[in-house]
């Protein structure tokens, strides 16, 4: 990998000074400046005149703000491609793009069966990725720290990046997470509750760490890199080891007043119903997550003798039985699909998003989003006479979650530069 060039106010971390940190910007035009930067990031490359048009502001304002962003080293000017007729005549057209070499970021996802990590540049381009398997079950803090450090060192070696070259690390975990405090209230991957995970991992790795709920990070990945780049309001529902949801409102992740919102998997769909791994009963997750389907299969198909098998092996067998026409296996997926329809209808009725993205490894099981499921969702949604909102299926694996964690770190670095005073207020 070629070393990044330093810009105004930056230092070279390879000389032992630390990560590349541009000087803080003034607060005079922060809201519009943030909009400008986010539009450039989402577009990839965009001319100033197009920026002004899309944001409905004067070209002079765009020139002033982009000048600040250029001076801070966050964006750069790139010669825009020209067609054959205009090539060679006049000044070359110039577009603006995020300065990829300004920062390097790591994103990590801790899950029940494997941990994944990516390293990306400031524009989100992948530098390296890695995966390490693990035994299912909650970890002690020491076990988690050892696994995280090992994974980070592995992915850094693959990318040719020193740990000290990283500006930040984003980390995603399942469960209830207060992102602002970096505290995990409860997670299926940790034995303890109320864990100040960001503080603990920062102290171990020597790099600033941000922690968030993993479903929020999938939504953030879609917002930064995927289908949500051009949308202001959308929802992501994730289904695999658990059931999660991330909601984007006005281009921002919505977390609620206590920063623990959007726990779709723990909304109640049956009073005194099936036991959820959170300890309560009747949660949506307890009917459609991995462990719920495996539990149902073990009972309905008398698979008690398979209890020693990994859940993913059980689920593959269940899916094979359903595809082969086994009525009981098909009914298990059908029941899960009906509960999913209830959850999706509630999302539509509550938030009226522009788009719902169904994501996660379990999206390979098409029975969960079959036409019957979507038809049942339609019957539960408020009738307006309008067409159903778009629903997209993204059957990506854990590397997507790691990209979301990287987006969290990218966002933290960006906001730390664009809004330093807000960070100081939030810390008081």
Secondary structure, DSSP 8 states (H G I E B T S, - for coil): -------TT---GGGTS-S-------STTHHHHHHHHHHHHHHSSB-HHHHHHHHT--HHHHHHHHHHHHHHTSEEEEE----TTTTTSSS--EEEEE-GGG-EEEEEEE-SSEEEEEEEETT--EEEEEEEE--SS-B-HHHHHHHHHHHHHHHHHHHT--GGG-SEEEEEESSEEETTTTEEEE-TTBSSSSB-HHHHHHHHHSS-EEEEEHHHHHHHHHHHHSTTTT-SSEEEEEESSSEEEEEEETTEE---TTS----GGGSBSSTT-SB-TTS-BSBTHHHHSHHHHHHHHHHHTT-GGGTTS-HHHHHHHHHHHHHTT-HHHHHHHHHHHHHHHHHHHHHHHHH--SEEEEESGGGG-GGGG-HHHHHHHHHHS---SS---EEEEE---HHHHHHHHHHHHHHHHHHHHHTHHHHHHHH-
